[in-house]
Amino acid sequence: MAGDDGDSKSYIWYFIFALWLMLAINYFWTRQDVEQIPYSKFQQNLAEKKIDNLVVDNQVIYGDYVTPVDGKKRFVTPRVAEDIATDLSKYGVHYTGVFRSPLVQAILSWVVPALAFFAIWYFLMPRFTEKGGGFMAIGANKAKVYVNKDTGVTFADVAGVDEAKEELEEIIDFLKSPEKYSRLGGRIPKGVLLVGPPGTGKTLLAKAVAGEAKVPFYSISGSEFIEMFVGVGAARVRDLFEQARNNAPAIIFIDELDALGRARGAFPAFGGHDEREQTLNQLLAEMDGFDTSEGVVILAATNRPEILDPALLRAGRFDRQVLVDRPDMKGRVQILQVHTRKVKLSPDVDLGKVAAITTGFSGADLANLVNEATLEATRRKANAVGMEDFTYAVERLVAGLEKKTRILTPFERRVVAYHEMGHALASIALPGVDVVHKVSIIPRGIGSLGYTIQRPTEDRYLMTEEELQNKITVLLGGRAAEKLVFGLSSTGAADDLVKATDIAHSMVARFGMDESLGYVAYEEPRTTFLDPELRLTDKKYSEATAMKIDTTVRNIIAGCFDRATTILKNNRDILEACVVELLKTERIEEEKLRVLTRTVKRAKKPEASENLKKEF
């Protein structure tokens, strides 16, 4: 096995190093500060009384110099004469005789160091292996094992993903009573793939399944299979499945499956990756090779299912795909309730309102939101977390941290104030647009000089042409206010223009909302990075059609801009009053804004929407 070869190479290198070190120790142990001299030189030194303290054994003679010679304090010479006691007595040298056994000398110079290295190996290497460090752990399985309730997570800790929980409850039921499913000849899916955006709770769901089923839970990331040595990942896959079978019923959870299961042959321009492909092949073989009756279920999570190898997703492997999407309004309320269990809340906190202004937040985002609100309440030394703390937390997460050092000139503050109130008045005047929650001209984040937060009244999954045009009109309200009041265009509308153009382009090229171009989708959702062939441009229409699309997009933008300008002209007095208040307080909350704009004149529906309704 390739993985075993990697381990054996590690052992060989260790023993080579140990042998070299023992030779070095033996050399320095026996030859440090010792000069080797011939017997004739020894006799000469003896006659010149340069020698003292001799040790005579059966093979050699050791001794000390009276004064060091060439930096050497001691010497050694072979014993030539059998009876040298007479010569030594004649010169008056102090000497002793010993009998040195070659066996004892070999033990001291070779066996003792070898035992020392073996002891180091025996006691220290298992610790490195357990921690996943050192070359001994290269071929070892790195899965974290949670047994029974070690995960510390149950379905009570998971909220906002009710459909996914229902799907996984069947897996738990199978692990608890597998005979119920085999009674009629059915089988449980071998693998369940959790698919969804980052932070939606895929890993948490997997741990909750293990906590509810009370079975061993093997958790490992896809990237932990990949090493620099080819074959190590495949060995880890085999080891992981073998451990799970030996401890069945069990759950294997592979997080970030896309790190391991990327489609083979994708991105040919960048070459292949033998280790990743070999590991993936081993995973496919293992999933084919085990029977669900053994009680082993594979869970995996990814936020990029489109790049997975098709062989992983076929029937018999990951049979079931469970979508773990961003929570809706009801789900966000439930998630906030879970994360505020241990938080002391003020009576004015309405989690429904918090959920309303956090559209698009994932479970991880909401957990971070609660933490930020708690920290803000702590900073202001409050006794409980209030609604103002949650509002602050939303602003910090959406718009960024307040830039107190960014001081605007009086003219810039006026331009920003008119810009933000242009957004707010356009939003108030148009039907079906999200309610304005707050308007501020306090600089935040990297480039935001002001912001307008809108609060959706309900979750929306479908938008009409009229609603998209209203959205564009609100985005262009800031630029329209600048042009109306100052007769200029500033850089503050850059992000608004990008969003408005993107919506208008999608209306024309993807949603077929222009009759002159027909009900045709000229573009697909942008998945350029995920396209195996890296086709950066894949136009399915002619240059003439492209020019017509560009013209239509410009016409939509121009029409919405004129509509925003008309709204602001018709409500110029309200615009001025709101700007005065905004410059004075730097922020206007929803209730105050409602009082200031109670007489806003409502905008008429766009002509295109009227025609569309007549067709219906």
Secondary structure as UniProt FT lines:
FT   HELIX           2..31
FT   TURN            32..33
FT   STRAND          34..36
FT   HELIX           39..47
FT   TURN            48..49
FT   STRAND          51..56
FT   STRAND          60..69
FT   TURN            70..71
FT   STRAND          72..78
FT   HELIX           85..91
FT   STRAND          95..97
FT   HELIX           102..106
FT   HELIX           107..111
FT   HELIX           112..130
FT   TURN            131..132
FT   HELIX           135..137
FT   TURN            138..139
FT   STRAND          144..146
FT   HELIX           148..151
FT   HELIX           155..157
FT   HELIX           162..176
FT   HELIX           179..182
FT   TURN            183..185
FT   STRAND          191..195
FT   TURN            198..199
FT   HELIX           202..213
FT   STRAND          217..221
FT   HELIX           222..225
FT   TURN            230..231
FT   HELIX           232..246
FT   STRAND          250..255
FT   HELIX           257..259
FT   TURN            264..265
FT   HELIX           268..270
FT   HELIX           274..289
FT   HELIX           292..294
FT   STRAND          296..302
FT   HELIX           305..307
FT   HELIX           310..313
FT   TURN            315..316
FT   STRAND          320..323
FT   HELIX           329..339
FT   TURN            340..342
FT   TURN            347..348
FT   HELIX           351..356
FT   TURN            359..360
FT   HELIX           363..379
FT   TURN            380..381
FT   HELIX           387..399
FT   TURN            404..405
FT   HELIX           410..429
FT   TURN            431..432
FT   STRAND          435..440
FT   TURN            445..447
FT   STRAND          451..455
FT   HELIX           465..485
FT   HELIX           491..493
FT   HELIX           494..509
FT   TURN            515..517
FT   HELIX           528..530
FT   TURN            532..533
FT   HELIX           543..570
FT   HELIX           572..585
FT   STRAND          587..589
FT   HELIX           590..596
FT   TURN            597..599
FT   HELIX           607..615
//
